Amino acid sequence: MSKVQTFYKYKSLNNFEFLLDLLLKERLYAARHHELNDPMEGVIKIDGTIPKEKEQEWDELIKDFRVVCFSRDKDNPLMWSHYADGARGCLIELQLLDGQEVHKVSYLKKPSLTERHISREKAAEILIYKEKPWKYEGESRCLLDGNEEFLPVSIKSITFGSRADKSKVDMLLHILKLCKPGLKTYRMSEQRLVKGVQFISTGSRIYMADRTGTKDYCPQCSEIKLTQDNFVGLHRDWKGF
């Protein structure tokens, strides 16, 4: 049995729909190479012997892949700054599913390309290289076929940054409590970016006792209703409750 691999995704709290898609559907978006933030993705040095039509063939081979990126490092201040909106965002802990192939990104010099190297296998190899300045990311990635838009993953926890907006955090926690009650949630302390993580939720659920004794009573429905009422009441200063 292979060892479970844990990785991390740094995200902004802006564009809630994308963040909720990741958390609730437990999947990561697989980007085309031209959507990645490094403009040199898939760009290679050629030896001068490759004809124009072969260069076009290479472009088509690269376009046939989608890339899913994540970090091996959960305690990286630069990642919090660059990808999590200056610690206003969050860090998502995730695990890959069985059988998913992962590649550790190489920050060494990319191999040059000759005409005989124009192949799908070589294109996949080039897509796990990045320029040396990106080394701080500690990145790993999965390569998917061009028709696969998402990579299924298992979400284990979410950690909010020390500067995350309280109203956004409260809203997200409320949604998660209803839709993902088992998910562990944390928040970085305000004093230090990486150390001093505060535990927000154990992921435990509140179960309601059957006080009505009716055949239609649903304890989980009552649990959801209580959670909804508590959230509304809290933000109304309990007026009307």
C-alpha positions in Angstrom: 0.0 0.0 0.0 1.5 3.4 -1.0 2.0 6.1 1.5 -0.8 8.8 1.5 0.6 12.0 0.1 -0.4 15.3 1.6 -0.1 18.7 -0.2 -1.2 22.2 0.2 -3.1 24.8 -1.8 -2.8 28.5 -0.9 -5.9 30.5 -2.0 -7.4 33.9 -1.8 -10.9 34.4 -0.1 -11.9 36.5 -3.1 -13.9 34.7 -5.8 -15.9 32.6 -3.3 -17.4 30.5 -6.0 -14.0 29.0 -7.0 -13.0 28.4 -3.4 -16.3 26.7 -2.6 -16.1 24.6 -5.7 -12.7 23.3 -4.4 -13.9 22.7 -0.8 -17.4 21.3 -1.4 -16.8 19.3 -4.6 -13.2 18.3 -3.5 -11.5 18.9 -6.8 -8.7 21.1 -8.1 -8.9 22.9 -11.4 -6.5 21.7 -14.1 -5.1 24.7 -16.0 -3.9 24.9 -19.5 -0.2 25.7 -19.7 -0.9 29.3 -21.0 -3.1 29.9 -17.9 -0.2 29.3 -15.5 1.5 32.3 -13.9 4.9 31.5 -15.3 5.0 32.7 -18.9 7.9 30.3 -19.6 5.7 27.2 -19.0 6.2 24.7 -21.8 8.7 27.0 -23.5 11.9 25.2 -24.5 15.3 26.0 -26.1 15.6 24.5 -29.6 18.9 23.7 -31.3 18.1 25.5 -34.6 17.4 22.4 -36.6 13.7 22.1 -35.9 11.5 23.2 -38.9 8.6 25.5 -38.4 6.0 22.8 -38.8 7.6 20.8 -36.0 7.5 23.8 -33.7 3.7 23.9 -34.4 3.5 20.2 -33.6 5.2 20.9 -30.2 2.7 23.7 -29.4 -0.1 21.3 -30.1 1.5 18.6 -27.9 1.8 21.0 -25.0 -1.8 22.2 -25.4 -2.9 18.5 -25.0 -2.1 18.6 -21.3 -3.7 20.3 -18.3 -1.7 21.0 -15.1 -2.8 20.8 -11.4 -0.4 22.6 -9.1 0.1 22.4 -5.3 2.8 22.9 -2.7 4.6 20.5 -0.4 5.2 23.3 2.1 2.5 24.4 4.6 4.7 27.0 6.4 5.9 29.3 3.7 5.5 33.1 4.3 6.2 33.8 0.6 3.4 31.5 -0.5 1.0 33.1 2.0 2.0 36.5 0.6 1.9 35.6 -3.1 -1.0 33.1 -3.4 -3.1 33.7 -0.3 -3.5 37.5 -0.7 -0.9 38.5 1.9 -2.3 36.2 4.6 -5.8 37.4 3.9 -6.6 34.1 2.3 -6.3 30.5 3.4 -4.3 27.3 3.2 -6.1 24.1 2.1 -4.6 20.7 3.2 -5.4 18.0 0.7 -4.5 14.4 -0.2 -4.4 12.7 -3.6 -6.5 9.7 -4.3 -5.1 6.2 -5.0 -3.6 5.9 -8.4 -3.0 9.6 -9.1 0.5 10.2 -10.4 2.3 13.2 -9.0 5.5 14.8 -10.2 7.9 16.8 -8.1 8.8 20.0 -10.1 12.4 20.4 -11.1 14.0 23.8 -10.9 17.1 22.8 -12.9 17.8 24.0 -16.4 15.4 22.6 -18.9 16.8 20.2 -21.5 17.1 21.6 -25.0 15.0 20.1 -27.8 15.9 18.5 -31.1 13.6 17.3 -33.8 13.7 13.7 -32.6 12.4 14.8 -29.2 9.1 16.1 -30.5 6.8 13.7 -28.7 4.0 13.6 -26.1 6.4 12.0 -23.6 8.9 14.9 -24.0 6.1 17.5 -23.6 5.1 15.9 -20.3 8.7 15.9 -19.1 9.1 19.6 -20.0 5.9 20.5 -18.0 7.5 19.4 -14.8 10.3 22.0 -15.2 10.2 25.6 -13.9 12.7 28.4 -13.8 14.9 28.5 -10.7 13.3 31.7 -9.2 10.2 29.7 -8.6 11.9 27.2 -6.3 10.5 28.8 -3.2 7.1 27.3 -4.1 8.2 23.7 -3.4 5.7 22.6 -6.1 4.4 19.3 -7.1 1.9 18.8 -9.9 -0.3 16.3 -11.7 -0.6 16.2 -15.5 -4.0 15.5 -17.0 -5.3 14.9 -20.5 -6.6 18.0 -22.2 -10.3 16.9 -21.8 -9.9 16.5 -18.0 -10.8 19.8 -16.3 -10.6 18.8 -12.7 -8.6 16.5 -10.4 -10.5 14.8 -7.6 -8.8 15.1 -4.2 -9.6 14.6 -0.5 -9.8 17.9 1.5 -8.6 17.5 5.1 -8.5 21.0 6.6 -8.5 24.7 5.9 -6.4 27.3 7.7 -7.3 31.0 7.5 -4.5 33.5 7.4 -3.9 35.9 10.2 -5.2 38.9 8.2 -8.3 37.1 6.8 -11.5 39.3 6.9 -13.7 38.1 9.8 -16.9 38.5 7.9 -15.6 36.3 5.1 -14.3 33.7 7.5 -17.6 33.6 9.4 -19.6 33.2 6.2 -17.3 30.4 5.0 -17.3 28.7 8.4 -21.1 28.8 8.4 -21.3 27.2 4.9 -18.7 24.5 5.9 -20.6 23.7 9.1 -23.7 22.9 7.1 -22.1 21.2 4.1 -18.8 19.9 5.5 -19.3 19.4 9.2 -16.3 17.0 9.5 -13.8 19.4 8.0 -11.2 20.8 10.5 -10.7 24.5 10.4 -7.8 26.6 11.9 -6.7 30.2 11.9 -3.2 31.7 12.1 -2.5 33.9 15.1 -2.4 37.7 14.5 1.0 37.9 16.1 2.9 35.6 13.8 2.3 34.5 10.2 3.3 30.8 10.4 3.4 29.9 14.1 0.7 29.9 16.7 -2.2 28.3 14.7 -5.5 28.6 16.5 -8.0 25.7 16.4 -11.4 26.9 15.3 -13.4 23.7 15.0 -12.9 20.0 15.8 -15.1 19.0 13.0 -17.6 17.5 15.5 -21.3 17.6 14.8 -24.2 18.6 17.1 -26.9 16.0 17.3 -30.4 16.9 18.5 -32.4 14.8 20.9 -35.9 13.7 19.8 -38.1 15.8 22.0 -41.1 15.6 19.9 -41.4 11.9 19.6 -43.0 12.1 16.1 -42.3 9.7 13.3 -41.3 12.6 11.0 -38.7 13.9 13.4 -35.2 14.3 11.7 -32.3 15.0 14.1 -30.0 16.0 11.3 -32.6 18.4 9.9 -33.0 19.9 13.4 -29.2 20.2 13.6 -29.1 22.2 10.3 -32.0 24.4 11.3 -30.3 25.2 14.6 -27.0 26.1 12.8 -28.9 28.3 10.4 -30.8 30.1 13.2 -27.6 30.6 15.2 -25.8 32.2 12.3 -28.7 34.6 11.5 -29.2 35.4 15.2 -25.5 36.1 15.7 -25.4 38.6 12.9 -28.7 40.3 14.0 -27.4 40.6 17.6 -30.2 38.0 18.4 -33.0 40.5 17.6 -36.1 38.6 16.9 -34.8 35.3 18.5 
